[in-house]
Amino acid sequence: MRWASAVSREPRAAEAFGEAAKKLEHQLEGSAPELLLAFASPGHASECEHLVELAALRFPHALLVGCTAGGVIGDAHEVEDGPALSLTAAVLPGVTLSGFRIDPTLELADPTAWRARVGWPPEARPKFLLLADPFSMDVGGLVEGLDRTYPAAPKFGGLASGRPGGNRLFIGDDVHRNGAVGVVFTGNVAVDTIIA
């Protein structure tokens, strides 16, 4: 298992992605990542569709997940003002990843709806990375619904931060303006959660 992280303060999203991606490739020494996390400052929100395209071209075997964020952290640096893009990549041998989206209209209390949306039974011992838009999603209900359906599963992640209607969430090839996105980890992986 290998992780790499980079941040760019380039004002244009394409240049920021190129700079951060080059740093990741150097850190990973040629290993192709299976997971790519991207966090973009609100100034890059209008270019998120382009960022998703760039990620698919540069890291075609990686599952992309991310969101816009008021504070962007990468490579042990935090940027809270001005443009910033953070990329974190992971090489995860023996781990299966699958992405999903939660529409704000999903019946959050229904375990059947959750299993259909997530695509894994509780017996698979899934672990969940979740990113949600707090202006359009009942985040408490989201966590409670997952807890009810997958009571022993670790759940970690955060909230997109920005203004109502201005956030973006990415999962795979898609960019969304509301709801939540998630990644299911199964296989040879352990997750310890902490509160930051």
C-alpha positions as CSV (number, residue, x, y, z in Angstrom):
1,M,0.0,0.0,0.0
2,R,1.4,3.4,-1.0
3,W,0.1,6.9,-0.7
4,A,1.1,10.2,-2.3
5,S,-0.1,13.7,-1.8
6,A,0.4,17.1,-3.6
7,V,-1.1,20.5,-3.7
8,S,-1.0,23.2,-6.3
9,R,-1.8,26.9,-6.1
10,E,-2.0,27.5,-9.8
11,P,-5.0,29.7,-10.6
12,R,-6.2,27.7,-13.6
13,A,-7.5,24.2,-12.9
14,A,-5.7,22.5,-15.8
15,E,-2.3,23.8,-14.7
16,A,-3.0,23.0,-11.1
17,F,-3.9,19.5,-12.0
18,G,-0.8,19.0,-14.1
19,E,1.5,20.3,-11.4
20,A,-0.1,18.2,-8.7
21,A,-0.3,15.1,-10.9
22,K,3.4,15.3,-11.8
23,K,4.3,15.4,-8.1
24,L,2.1,12.3,-7.4
25,E,3.7,10.4,-10.2
26,H,7.2,11.2,-8.9
27,Q,6.2,10.1,-5.3
28,L,4.6,6.9,-6.6
29,E,7.7,6.1,-8.7
30,G,5.6,4.7,-11.6
31,S,3.0,2.8,-9.7
32,A,-0.5,3.3,-11.0
33,P,-3.0,4.4,-8.3
34,E,-6.4,2.8,-7.7
35,L,-7.8,5.7,-5.8
36,L,-7.5,9.5,-6.5
37,L,-8.8,12.0,-4.1
38,A,-9.3,15.6,-5.3
39,F,-10.2,18.7,-3.3
40,A,-10.6,22.0,-5.1
41,S,-11.0,25.5,-3.8
42,P,-14.2,27.2,-4.7
43,G,-12.4,29.2,-7.4
44,H,-12.0,26.0,-9.3
45,A,-15.7,24.9,-9.0
46,S,-16.6,26.0,-12.5
47,E,-13.8,23.9,-13.9
48,C,-14.6,20.6,-12.1
49,E,-15.9,18.9,-15.2
50,H,-12.5,19.5,-16.8
51,L,-10.7,18.3,-13.8
52,V,-12.6,15.0,-14.0
53,E,-11.6,14.6,-17.6
54,L,-8.0,15.3,-16.9
55,A,-8.0,12.7,-14.1
56,A,-9.5,10.1,-16.4
57,L,-6.8,10.7,-18.9
58,R,-3.8,10.9,-16.5
59,F,-4.9,8.1,-14.1
60,P,-7.3,5.9,-16.1
61,H,-7.3,3.0,-13.5
62,A,-8.0,5.2,-10.5
63,L,-11.4,5.8,-9.0
64,L,-11.8,9.6,-8.6
65,V,-13.6,11.0,-5.6
66,G,-13.6,14.5,-4.2
67,C,-15.3,17.8,-3.7
68,T,-14.8,21.6,-3.4
69,A,-13.5,22.8,-0.1
70,G,-12.9,26.1,1.6
71,G,-9.6,24.8,3.0
72,V,-7.5,22.5,0.9
73,I,-4.8,20.3,2.4
74,G,-2.1,18.4,0.5
75,D,1.5,17.2,1.1
76,A,1.3,18.5,4.7
77,H,0.3,22.0,3.5
78,E,-3.0,23.8,4.1
79,V,-4.3,26.5,1.8
80,E,-7.3,28.5,3.0
81,D,-7.1,31.6,0.7
82,G,-6.9,31.8,-3.0
83,P,-6.9,29.0,-5.6
84,A,-5.7,25.5,-4.6
85,L,-6.1,21.9,-5.7
86,S,-5.1,18.9,-3.7
87,L,-4.6,15.4,-5.1
88,T,-4.0,12.3,-3.0
89,A,-3.4,9.0,-4.7
90,A,-3.3,5.5,-3.3
91,V,-2.0,2.2,-4.6
92,L,-4.1,-0.4,-2.8
93,P,-3.2,-4.0,-3.7
94,G,-5.8,-6.5,-2.6
95,V,-8.5,-3.8,-2.1
96,T,-11.7,-3.5,-4.2
97,L,-13.1,0.0,-4.6
98,S,-16.5,1.0,-5.8
99,G,-18.1,4.4,-5.9
100,F,-21.7,5.5,-5.4
101,R,-23.8,8.6,-5.2
102,I,-26.6,9.5,-2.8
103,D,-29.3,11.7,-4.2
104,P,-30.9,14.0,-1.6
105,T,-34.2,12.2,-2.3
106,L,-33.0,8.8,-1.2
107,E,-35.1,7.3,1.6
108,L,-32.3,7.4,4.1
109,A,-34.0,5.1,6.7
110,D,-34.6,2.2,4.3
111,P,-31.8,-0.5,4.5
112,T,-33.0,-2.1,1.3
113,A,-32.5,1.2,-0.6
114,W,-29.0,1.5,1.0
115,R,-27.9,-2.0,0.0
116,A,-29.2,-1.3,-3.6
117,R,-27.3,2.0,-3.7
118,V,-24.1,0.8,-2.2
119,G,-24.0,-2.6,-3.9
120,W,-22.5,-4.6,-1.1
121,P,-24.0,-6.7,1.7
122,P,-23.0,-6.2,5.3
123,E,-21.2,-9.6,5.3
124,A,-18.6,-8.1,2.9
125,R,-17.4,-5.9,5.8
126,P,-17.3,-2.7,3.8
127,K,-15.6,0.5,4.9
128,F,-17.0,3.9,3.7
129,L,-15.5,7.1,2.6
130,L,-18.2,9.8,2.4
131,L,-18.3,13.4,1.1
132,A,-21.5,15.3,1.4
133,D,-22.9,18.7,0.4
134,P,-24.3,20.0,3.8
135,F,-26.7,22.4,2.0
136,S,-28.6,19.8,0.1
137,M,-28.1,16.6,2.2
138,D,-29.4,15.5,5.5
139,V,-25.9,14.5,6.7
140,G,-27.2,13.1,10.1
141,G,-29.8,11.0,8.3
142,L,-27.1,9.8,5.9
143,V,-24.9,8.5,8.6
144,E,-27.8,7.1,10.6
145,G,-29.1,5.2,7.5
146,L,-25.6,3.7,6.9
147,D,-25.2,2.8,10.5
148,R,-28.6,1.0,10.5
149,T,-27.7,-0.9,7.3
150,Y,-24.0,-1.5,8.0
151,P,-23.7,-1.2,11.8
152,A,-20.1,-2.5,12.1
153,A,-18.7,-0.6,9.1
154,P,-16.3,2.3,9.7
155,K,-17.4,5.5,8.1
156,F,-15.1,8.5,7.5
157,G,-15.0,11.6,5.3
158,G,-16.2,15.2,5.4
159,L,-18.3,18.0,4.1
160,A,-17.9,20.0,1.0
161,S,-17.5,23.6,2.1
162,G,-18.5,26.7,0.2
163,R,-21.8,28.4,-0.4
164,P,-25.3,26.9,-1.1
165,G,-25.4,25.7,-4.7
166,G,-21.8,26.4,-5.2
167,N,-20.3,23.1,-4.1
168,R,-19.2,20.2,-6.4
169,L,-18.9,16.6,-5.6
170,F,-17.0,14.2,-8.0
171,I,-17.3,10.4,-8.2
172,G,-15.8,8.5,-11.2
173,D,-16.6,10.5,-14.3
174,D,-19.4,12.5,-12.8
175,V,-19.7,15.9,-11.2
176,H,-22.7,16.7,-8.9
177,R,-24.0,19.8,-7.3
178,N,-25.9,18.2,-4.4
179,G,-26.2,15.1,-2.3
180,A,-23.3,13.0,-1.4
181,V,-20.7,10.6,-2.9
182,G,-18.9,7.7,-1.4
183,V,-16.4,5.0,-1.9
184,V,-16.7,1.4,-0.6
185,F,-13.5,-0.3,0.4
186,T,-13.5,-4.1,0.7
187,G,-10.8,-6.7,0.8
188,N,-7.3,-6.3,2.3
189,V,-7.8,-3.0,4.1
190,A,-8.2,-1.9,7.7
191,V,-9.6,1.5,8.6
192,D,-9.1,3.3,12.0
193,T,-11.2,6.4,12.4
194,I,-10.2,9.5,14.3
195,I,-11.8,12.9,14.9
196,A,-9.8,15.9,13.5
